[in-house]
Amino acid sequence: MNFNIMSQVQLVFTQTKLYGLNPDLDYRDENTGQIYGGNELMEVGYYDSVMKQDFVAEVKYFVAVD
């Protein structure tokens, strides 16, 4: 989950790293359909969406792909 309480004039790009995944599996982002490696999500992470509004939230949902 990513939250944005107050928007900023200068956008800040942030990354989120996950933990507890299987590094040998691939994971699909259910919102976008994009596939990430488990090791990629834990070591590098993914860029959070840029939120330009105040008081917004986003939920990311990843599903393991065989």
PEBELWO-V671168 format. One record per residue. N is the residue number from 1. RES is the residue in one letter. PSI is psi as a letter, one per 20 degrees, with the letter a starting at -180 (none if undefined). Layout:
N/RES/PSI
N/RES/PSI
//
This chain:
1/M/p
2/N/p
3/F/q
4/N/o
5/I/g
6/M/p
7/S/q
8/Q/q
9/V/g
10/Q/o
11/L/q
12/V/p
13/F/p
14/T/q
15/Q/q
16/T/p
17/K/p
18/L/r
19/Y/r
20/G/j
21/L/r
22/N/o
23/P/i
24/D/i
25/L/q
26/D/q
27/Y/p
28/R/p
29/D/o
30/E/h
31/N/g
32/T/h
33/G/i
34/Q/q
35/I/p
36/Y/q
37/G/q
38/G/g
39/N/h
40/E/g
41/L/h
42/M/h
43/E/g
44/V/g
45/G/a
46/Y/q
47/Y/p
48/D/q
49/S/q
50/V/p
51/M/o
52/K/i
53/Q/r
54/D/q
55/F/l
56/V/q
57/A/q
58/E/p
59/V/p
60/K/p
61/Y/o
62/F/p
63/V/p
64/A/p
65/V/p
66/D/none
//
